[in-house]
């Protein structure tokens, strides 16, 4: 079986793992491929580490949007709450764009990337100082809207 070659965008670097060839045009990577209607929502500079959100993003990717909301609703984690809000925002954006049959929307992209860190100094014994990094993340959700 022949190995699949990675999709490259304009700077000849591979696309992120969550991007398939059919949605690259809508996500702004500059490829001229078949386009699919996507409805997106983002939460930028969220005050949570991306590593705390990624497991839940992997969990809901590929689900129907309503099933993803129901799955995240009963997870007792702060990262799941933030991802649920972004997913609800994407569903509301789809309803705003008059997408028919909102119940059958599928989650195509769900990921969290690291944002800028706020760095603080914590004084320690004997004149030393430890660096405290308050991490932020950018949470992105895109759902496919075939009827748009």
MDTraj code that builds the backbone (N, CA, C; nanometers):
import mdtraj as md
import numpy as np

residues = "UNK UNK UNK UNK UNK UNK UNK UNK UNK UNK UNK UNK UNK UNK UNK UNK UNK UNK UNK UNK UNK UNK UNK UNK UNK UNK UNK UNK UNK UNK UNK UNK UNK UNK UNK UNK UNK UNK UNK UNK UNK UNK UNK UNK UNK UNK UNK UNK UNK UNK UNK UNK UNK UNK UNK UNK UNK UNK UNK UNK UNK UNK UNK UNK UNK UNK UNK UNK UNK UNK UNK UNK UNK UNK UNK UNK UNK UNK UNK UNK UNK UNK UNK UNK UNK UNK UNK UNK UNK UNK UNK UNK UNK UNK UNK UNK UNK UNK UNK UNK UNK UNK UNK UNK UNK UNK UNK UNK UNK UNK UNK UNK UNK UNK UNK UNK UNK UNK UNK UNK UNK UNK UNK UNK UNK UNK UNK UNK UNK UNK UNK UNK UNK UNK UNK UNK UNK UNK UNK UNK UNK UNK UNK UNK UNK UNK UNK UNK".split()
xyz = np.array([
    [0.0851, -0.1174, 0.0000],
    [0.0000, 0.0000, 0.0000],
    [0.0891, 0.1229, 0.0000],
    [0.0570, 0.2180, -0.0832],
    [0.1376, 0.3374, -0.0973],
    [0.1065, 0.4351, 0.0159],
    [0.2105, 0.4941, 0.0731],
    [0.1919, 0.5894, 0.1825],
    [0.1359, 0.7197, 0.1279],
    [0.0470, 0.7810, 0.2034],
    [-0.0129, 0.9074, 0.1611],
    [0.0883, 1.0197, 0.1791],
    [0.0973, 1.1051, 0.0792],
    [0.1881, 1.2185, 0.0908],
    [0.1187, 1.3297, 0.1673],
    [0.1919, 1.4014, 0.2511],
    [0.1284, 1.5087, 0.3277],
    [0.0874, 1.6238, 0.2366],
    [-0.0208, 1.6886, 0.2725],
    [-0.0691, 1.8029, 0.1978],
    [0.0159, 1.9230, 0.2362],
    [0.0626, 1.9966, 0.1374],
    [0.1471, 2.1122, 0.1635],
    [0.0719, 2.2387, 0.1280],
    [0.0924, 2.3441, 0.2075],
    [0.0343, 2.4713, 0.1695],
    [0.1441, 2.5644, 0.1213],
    [0.1148, 2.6913, 0.1056],
    [0.2010, 2.7824, 0.0316],
    [0.3439, 2.7920, 0.0827],
    [0.3726, 2.7606, 0.2065],
    [0.5102, 2.7693, 0.2556],
    [0.5795, 2.6328, 0.2565],
    [0.5208, 2.5326, 0.1864],
    [0.5769, 2.3981, 0.1745],
    [0.5972, 2.3271, 0.3072],
    [0.5161, 2.3575, 0.4046],
    [0.5174, 2.2836, 0.5301],
    [0.3865, 2.2052, 0.5391],
    [0.3886, 2.0889, 0.6037],
    [0.2659, 2.0090, 0.6115],
    [0.1566, 2.0811, 0.6887],
    [0.0339, 2.0557, 0.6498],
    [-0.0794, 2.1121, 0.7210],
    [-0.0955, 2.0430, 0.8555],
    [-0.1639, 2.1057, 0.9503],
    [-0.1883, 2.0411, 1.0788],
    [-0.2643, 1.9109, 1.0617],
    [-0.2542, 1.8223, 1.1607],
    [-0.3155, 1.6904, 1.1535],
    [-0.4661, 1.6977, 1.1384],
    [-0.5280, 1.8073, 1.1811],
    [-0.6739, 1.8142, 1.1826],
    [-0.7307, 1.8653, 1.0516],
    [-0.6461, 1.8993, 0.9533],
    [-0.6946, 1.9586, 0.8303],
    [-0.6918, 1.8554, 0.7195],
    [-0.8048, 1.8293, 0.6598],
    [-0.8087, 1.7385, 0.5456],
    [-0.8065, 1.8209, 0.4173],
    [-0.7863, 1.7548, 0.3061],
    [-0.7706, 1.8255, 0.1790],
    [-0.8964, 1.9000, 0.1388],
    [-1.0131, 1.8519, 0.1779],
    [-1.1360, 1.9139, 0.1313],
    [-1.1710, 2.0414, 0.2051],
    [-1.1079, 2.0698, 0.3173],
    [-1.1443, 2.1897, 0.3917],
    [-1.0333, 2.2928, 0.3963],
    [-0.9240, 2.2701, 0.3273],
    [-0.8118, 2.3625, 0.3372],
    [-0.8442, 2.4996, 0.2813],
    [-0.9257, 2.5084, 0.1776],
    [-0.9569, 2.6376, 0.1196],
    [-1.0348, 2.7241, 0.2182],
    [-1.1308, 2.6675, 0.2886],
    [-1.2121, 2.7440, 0.3823],
    [-1.1336, 2.7851, 0.5058],
    [-1.0302, 2.7108, 0.5421],
    [-0.9519, 2.7467, 0.6600],
    [-0.8418, 2.8463, 0.6272],
    [-0.8315, 2.8872, 0.5024],
    [-0.7394, 2.9928, 0.4674],
    [-0.5973, 2.9483, 0.4428],
    [-0.5735, 2.8270, 0.3966],
    [-0.4377, 2.7816, 0.3706],
    [-0.3960, 2.8060, 0.2257],
    [-0.4836, 2.8631, 0.1435],
    [-0.4460, 2.9047, 0.0103],
    [-0.4427, 2.7968, -0.0958],
    [-0.5018, 2.6825, -0.0732],
    [-0.5049, 2.5782, -0.1758],
    [-0.6336, 2.5881, -0.2564],
    [-0.6256, 2.5586, -0.3817],
    [-0.7434, 2.5571, -0.4678],
    [-0.7962, 2.4142, -0.4766],
    [-0.8693, 2.3712, -0.3782],
    [-0.9256, 2.2367, -0.3754],
    [-1.0765, 2.2473, -0.3649],
    [-1.1423, 2.1333, -0.3677],
    [-1.2872, 2.1347, -0.3551],
    [-1.3252, 2.1973, -0.2213],
    [-1.4253, 2.2807, -0.2237],
    [-1.4632, 2.3514, -0.1023],
    [-1.5900, 2.2902, -0.0444],
    [-1.5976, 2.2964, 0.0854],
    [-1.7117, 2.2473, 0.1585],
    [-1.7515, 2.3616, 0.2528],
    [-1.8798, 2.3837, 0.2690],
    [-1.9228, 2.4940, 0.3545],
    [-1.8921, 2.4615, 0.4995],
    [-1.8171, 2.5479, 0.5636],
    [-1.7821, 2.5308, 0.7038],
    [-1.8343, 2.6486, 0.7834],
    [-1.8772, 2.6200, 0.9038],
    [-1.9149, 2.7242, 0.9980],
    [-1.8177, 2.7134, 1.1141],
    [-1.7514, 2.8249, 1.1457],
    [-1.6441, 2.8206, 1.2448],
    [-1.6773, 2.9049, 1.3670],
    [-1.6111, 2.8707, 1.4759],
    [-1.6156, 2.9514, 1.5972],
    [-1.4816, 2.9347, 1.6670],
    [-1.4322, 3.0416, 1.7262],
    [-1.3035, 3.0371, 1.7956],
    [-1.3138, 3.1067, 1.9301],
    [-1.2310, 3.0641, 2.0208],
    [-1.2099, 3.1350, 2.1463],
    [-1.0603, 3.1566, 2.1560],
    [-1.0192, 3.2782, 2.1288],
    [-0.8772, 3.3087, 2.1300],
    [-0.8374, 3.3606, 2.2674],
    [-0.7147, 3.3329, 2.3036],
    [-0.6557, 3.3756, 2.4313],
    [-0.7340, 3.3230, 2.5512],
    [-0.7830, 3.2001, 2.5426],
    [-0.8538, 3.1376, 2.6548],
    [-0.7532, 3.1124, 2.7672],
    [-0.7889, 3.1435, 2.8893],
    [-0.6976, 3.1303, 3.0019],
    [-0.6942, 2.9869, 3.0534],
    [-0.6521, 2.8973, 2.9680],
    [-0.6363, 2.7571, 3.0039],
    [-0.5298, 2.6996, 2.9121],
    [-0.4561, 2.6034, 2.9624],
    [-0.3528, 2.5399, 2.8817],
    [-0.4164, 2.4557, 2.7719],
    [-0.3528, 2.4543, 2.6565],
    [-0.4066, 2.3771, 2.5446],
    [-0.4063, 2.2278, 2.5737],
    [-0.3124, 2.1811, 2.6543],
    [-0.3073, 2.0382, 2.6855],
    [-0.4267, 1.9929, 2.7689],
    [-0.4937, 2.0864, 2.8351],
    [-0.6122, 2.0502, 2.9129],
    [-0.7377, 2.0439, 2.8274],
    [-0.7327, 2.1018, 2.7077],
    [-0.8493, 2.1043, 2.6197],
    [-0.8395, 1.9972, 2.5116],
    [-0.7179, 1.9641, 2.4681],
    [-0.6988, 1.8726, 2.3543],
    [-0.7652, 1.7365, 2.3685],
    [-0.7634, 1.6707, 2.4854],
    [-0.8300, 1.5394, 2.4931],
    [-0.9794, 1.5460, 2.4610],
    [-1.0445, 1.6541, 2.5005],
    [-1.1877, 1.6676, 2.4739],
    [-1.2121, 1.7048, 2.3284],
    [-1.1197, 1.7792, 2.2690],
    [-1.1317, 1.8112, 2.1265],
    [-1.1196, 1.6843, 2.0429],
    [-1.0259, 1.5959, 2.0814],
    [-1.0125, 1.4688, 2.0107],
    [-1.1367, 1.3824, 2.0290],
    [-1.1982, 1.3937, 2.1462],
    [-1.3151, 1.3122, 2.1770],
    [-1.4339, 1.3487, 2.0882],
    [-1.4548, 1.4770, 2.0602],
    [-1.5746, 1.5182, 1.9872],
    [-1.5529, 1.5290, 1.8378],
    [-1.4301, 1.5248, 1.7902],
    [-1.4054, 1.5414, 1.6473],
    [-1.4695, 1.4253, 1.5704],
    [-1.5461, 1.4581, 1.4679],
    [-1.6142, 1.3581, 1.3871],
    [-1.7563, 1.3289, 1.4325],
    [-1.7942, 1.3736, 1.5527],
    [-1.9307, 1.3517, 1.6022],
    [-2.0268, 1.4495, 1.5356],
    [-2.1553, 1.4213, 1.5490],
    [-2.2545, 1.5226, 1.5155],
    [-2.2451, 1.6323, 1.6203],
    [-2.2800, 1.7537, 1.5822],
    [-2.2626, 1.8680, 1.6724],
    [-2.3453, 1.8533, 1.7999],
    [-2.4686, 1.8069, 1.7865],
    [-2.5549, 1.7914, 1.9046],
    [-2.4993, 1.6828, 1.9965],
    [-2.4469, 1.5740, 1.9385],
    [-2.3872, 1.4681, 2.0202],
    [-2.2619, 1.5176, 2.0921],
    [-2.1860, 1.6047, 2.0253],
    [-2.0671, 1.6619, 2.0877],
    [-2.1022, 1.7490, 2.2080],
    [-2.2085, 1.8280, 2.1950],
    [-2.2534, 1.9113, 2.3074],
    [-2.2978, 1.8223, 2.4230],
    [-2.3735, 1.7165, 2.3922],
    [-2.4207, 1.6263, 2.4973],
    [-2.3056, 1.5509, 2.5625],
    [-2.2040, 1.5153, 2.4847],
    [-2.0889, 1.4450, 2.5420],
    [-2.0090, 1.5359, 2.6343],
    [-1.9933, 1.6619, 2.5964],
    [-1.9141, 1.7551, 2.6778],
    [-1.9895, 1.8038, 2.8008],
    [-2.1222, 1.8005, 2.7948],
    [-2.2017, 1.8555, 2.9043],
    [-2.1761, 1.7843, 3.0370],
    [-2.1497, 1.6545, 3.0325],
    [-2.1374, 1.5771, 3.1556],
    [-1.9934, 1.5453, 3.1932],
    [-1.8977, 1.6116, 3.1297],
    [-1.7568, 1.5942, 3.1666],
    [-1.7227, 1.7026, 3.2678],
    [-1.6757, 1.6656, 3.3869],
    [-1.6548, 1.7660, 3.4921],
    [-1.5189, 1.8359, 3.4838],
    [-1.4840, 1.8895, 3.3686],
    [-1.3567, 1.9582, 3.3538],
    [-1.3789, 2.0977, 3.2971],
    [-1.2918, 2.1889, 3.3352],
    [-1.3019, 2.3259, 3.2883],
    [-1.2757, 2.3348, 3.1378],
    [-1.1841, 2.2542, 3.0878],
    [-1.1558, 2.2533, 2.9447],
    [-1.2761, 2.2100, 2.8632],
    [-1.3520, 2.1153, 2.9154],
    [-1.4729, 2.0697, 2.8472],
    [-1.5779, 2.1808, 2.8445],
    [-1.5868, 2.2610, 2.9514],
    [-1.6816, 2.3730, 2.9541],
    [-1.6481, 2.4736, 2.8448],
    [-1.5192, 2.5077, 2.8339],
    [-1.4789, 2.6070, 2.7335],
    [-1.5028, 2.5555, 2.5925],
    [-1.4702, 2.4293, 2.5674],
    [-1.4910, 2.3712, 2.4350],
    [-1.6400, 2.3612, 2.4039],
    [-1.7207, 2.3313, 2.5042],
    [-1.8659, 2.3251, 2.4836],
    [-1.9209, 2.4616, 2.4439],
    [-1.8708, 2.5685, 2.5055],
    [-1.9175, 2.7029, 2.4693],
    [-1.8811, 2.7381, 2.3256],
    [-1.7609, 2.6996, 2.2838],
    [-1.7196, 2.7286, 2.1467],
    [-1.8041, 2.6473, 2.0488],
    [-1.8328, 2.5227, 2.0828],
    [-1.9164, 2.4388, 1.9962],
    [-2.0581, 2.4941, 1.9872],
    [-2.1124, 2.5384, 2.0991],
    [-2.2455, 2.6005, 2.0959],
    [-2.2446, 2.7276, 2.0106],
    [-2.1354, 2.8015, 2.0167],
    [-2.1230, 2.9219, 1.9349],
    [-2.1203, 2.8867, 1.7866],
    [-2.0519, 2.7780, 1.7500],
    [-2.0487, 2.7359, 1.6099],
    [-2.1874, 2.6931, 1.5632],
    [-2.2615, 2.6248, 1.6490],
    [-2.3984, 2.5840, 1.6141],
    [-2.4869, 2.7078, 1.5967],
    [-2.4699, 2.8064, 1.6855],
    [-2.5473, 2.9305, 1.6739],
    [-2.5086, 3.0068, 1.5469],
    [-2.3803, 3.0043, 1.5105],
    [-2.3376, 3.0681, 1.3862],
    [-2.4020, 3.0001, 1.2653],
    [-2.4142, 2.8677, 1.2711],
    [-2.4796, 2.7947, 1.1616],
    [-2.6269, 2.8315, 1.1531],
    [-2.6930, 2.8439, 1.2676],
    [-2.8335, 2.8823, 1.2669],
    [-2.8501, 3.0251, 1.2150],
    [-2.7545, 3.1110, 1.2455],
    [-2.7584, 3.2492, 1.1972],
    [-2.7433, 3.2569, 1.0456],
    [-2.6686, 3.1639, 0.9888],
    [-2.6499, 3.1607, 0.8437],
    [-2.7582, 3.0803, 0.7725],
    [-2.8671, 3.0527, 0.8416],
    [-2.9822, 2.9806, 0.7877],
    [-2.9459, 2.8433, 0.7315],
    [-2.8627, 2.7700, 0.8040],
    [-2.8313, 2.6326, 0.7648],
    [-2.9512, 2.5458, 0.8019],
    [-2.9988, 2.4695, 0.7041],
    [-3.1113, 2.3806, 0.7319],
    [-3.0603, 2.2559, 0.8033],
    [-3.1464, 2.1964, 0.8833],
    [-3.1175, 2.0702, 0.9509],
    [-2.9938, 2.0817, 1.0403],
    [-3.0006, 2.1710, 1.1373],
    [-2.8887, 2.1983, 1.2267],
    [-2.8511, 2.0757, 1.3096],
    [-2.9450, 1.9821, 1.3283],
    [-2.9172, 1.8637, 1.4097],
    [-2.8160, 1.7693, 1.3447],
    [-2.7995, 1.7746, 1.2137],
    [-2.7107, 1.6800, 1.1458],
    [-2.5753, 1.7394, 1.1087],
    [-2.5378, 1.8516, 1.1660],
    [-2.4069, 1.9097, 1.1378],
    [-2.2987, 1.8237, 1.2001],
    [-2.1883, 1.8051, 1.1283],
    [-2.0785, 1.7213, 1.1756],
    [-1.9590, 1.8073, 1.2112],
    [-1.8923, 1.7739, 1.3229],
    [-1.7740, 1.8476, 1.3677],
    [-1.6556, 1.8004, 1.2847],
    [-1.5967, 1.8914, 1.2082],
    [-1.4852, 1.8582, 1.1208],
    [-1.3529, 1.8921, 1.1871],
    [-1.3463, 2.0087, 1.2483],
    [-1.2226, 2.0532, 1.3139],
    [-1.2550, 2.0874, 1.4580],
    [-1.1794, 2.0307, 1.5495],
    [-1.1872, 2.0665, 1.6915],
    [-1.0455, 2.0562, 1.7456],
    [-0.9855, 2.1694, 1.7756],
    [-0.8489, 2.1647, 1.8255],
    [-0.8205, 2.2832, 1.9161],
    [-0.7105, 2.2733, 1.9867],
    [-0.6642, 2.3799, 2.0757],
    [-0.5145, 2.3949, 2.0561],
    [-0.4736, 2.5133, 2.0205],
    [-0.3322, 2.5443, 2.0033],
    [-0.2892, 2.6391, 2.1139],
    [-0.1618, 2.6356, 2.1445],
    [-0.1090, 2.7233, 2.2481],
    [-0.1079, 2.8683, 2.2046],
    [-0.1423, 2.9545, 2.2961],
    [-0.1375, 3.0981, 2.2711],
    [-0.0194, 3.1584, 2.3446],
    [-0.0172, 3.2886, 2.3566],
    [0.0941, 3.3520, 2.4285],
    [0.0886, 3.3223, 2.5775],
    [0.2061, 3.3193, 2.6397],
    [0.2144, 3.2947, 2.7835],
    [0.2342, 3.4258, 2.8571],
    [0.1694, 3.4362, 2.9715],
    [0.1957, 3.5490, 3.0607],
    [0.2989, 3.5024, 3.1617],
    [0.4126, 3.5665, 3.1629],
    [0.5222, 3.5207, 3.2477],
    [0.5328, 3.6099, 3.3699],
    [0.5416, 3.5464, 3.4852],
    [0.5566, 3.6164, 3.6129],
    [0.6769, 3.5571, 3.6848],
    [0.7274, 3.6303, 3.7819],
    [0.8418, 3.5838, 3.8598],
    [0.7958, 3.5587, 4.0021],
    [0.8313, 3.4399, 4.0523],
    [0.7976, 3.4059, 4.1906],
    [0.9272, 3.4007, 4.2703],
    [0.9391, 3.4826, 4.3732],
    [1.0631, 3.4827, 4.4527],
    [1.0810, 3.3519, 4.5290],
    [1.2042, 3.3048, 4.5349],
    [1.2384, 3.1824, 4.6063],
    [1.3500, 3.2121, 4.7060],
    [1.3891, 3.1094, 4.7764],
    [1.4896, 3.1258, 4.8810],
    [1.6263, 3.1611, 4.8206],
    [1.7110, 3.2238, 4.8988],
    [1.8488, 3.2610, 4.8660],
    [1.8584, 3.3475, 4.7403],
    [1.7598, 3.4344, 4.7214],
    [1.7671, 3.5297, 4.6118],
    [1.7325, 3.4750, 4.4747],
    [1.6881, 3.3510, 4.4672],
    [1.6514, 3.2946, 4.3375],
    [1.5096, 3.3358, 4.3001],
    [1.4736, 3.3090, 4.1762],
    [1.3386, 3.3387, 4.1289],
    [1.2970, 3.2287, 4.0317],
    [1.1731, 3.1841, 4.0459],
    [1.1178, 3.0868, 3.9529],
    [1.0240, 3.1591, 3.8577],
    [1.0214, 3.1136, 3.7332],
    [0.9337, 3.1718, 3.6337],
    [0.7993, 3.0992, 3.6369],
    [0.6934, 3.1745, 3.6517],
    [0.5580, 3.1180, 3.6507],
    [0.4970, 3.1512, 3.5158],
    [0.4572, 3.0497, 3.4420],
    [0.3997, 3.0686, 3.3090],
    [0.2488, 3.0444, 3.3146],
    [0.1722, 3.1491, 3.2937],
    [0.0267, 3.1349, 3.2818],
    [-0.0043, 3.1143, 3.1349],
    [-0.0428, 2.9940, 3.1002],
    [-0.0596, 2.9598, 2.9590],
    [-0.1987, 2.9972, 2.9090],
    [-0.2043, 3.0320, 2.7811],
    [-0.3312, 3.0581, 2.7156],
    [-0.3419, 2.9667, 2.5942],
    [-0.4588, 2.9605, 2.5368],
    [-0.4776, 2.8740, 2.4195],
    [-0.5801, 2.9366, 2.3263],
    [-0.5771, 2.8902, 2.2008],
    [-0.6753, 2.9288, 2.1004],
    [-0.7570, 2.8030, 2.0691],
    [-0.8851, 2.8054, 2.1027],
    [-0.9736, 2.6909, 2.0823],
    [-1.0535, 2.7161, 1.9551],
    [-1.0494, 2.6198, 1.8610],
    [-1.1176, 2.6332, 1.7327],
    [-1.2098, 2.5142, 1.7093],
    [-1.3282, 2.5450, 1.6581],
    [-1.4240, 2.4414, 1.6189],
    [-1.4803, 2.4809, 1.4826],
    [-1.4865, 2.3859, 1.3911],
    [-1.5501, 2.4078, 1.2604],
    [-1.6451, 2.2922, 1.2352],
    [-1.7675, 2.3245, 1.1966],
    [-1.8650, 2.2216, 1.1664],
    [-1.9026, 2.2328, 1.0189],
    [-1.9283, 2.1181, 0.9586],
    [-1.9574, 2.1135, 0.8170],
    [-2.1070, 2.1377, 0.7950],
    [-2.1355, 2.2251, 0.7000],
    [-2.2740, 2.2572, 0.6673],
    [-2.2966, 2.2280, 0.5195],
    [-2.3394, 2.1079, 0.4852],
    [-2.3505, 2.0717, 0.3440],
    [-2.4612, 2.1480, 0.2692],
    [-2.5615, 2.1982, 0.3392],
    [-2.6734, 2.2646, 0.2709],
    [-2.6495, 2.4117, 0.2493],
    [-2.5367, 2.4664, 0.2925],
    [-2.5140, 2.6100, 0.2836],
    [-2.4883, 2.6540, 0.1420],
])
top = md.Topology()
chain = top.add_chain()
for i, resn in enumerate(residues, 1):
    res = top.add_residue(resn, chain, resSeq=i)
    for name in ("N", "CA", "C"):
        top.add_atom(name, md.element.get_by_symbol(name[0]), res)
traj = md.Trajectory(xyz[None], top)
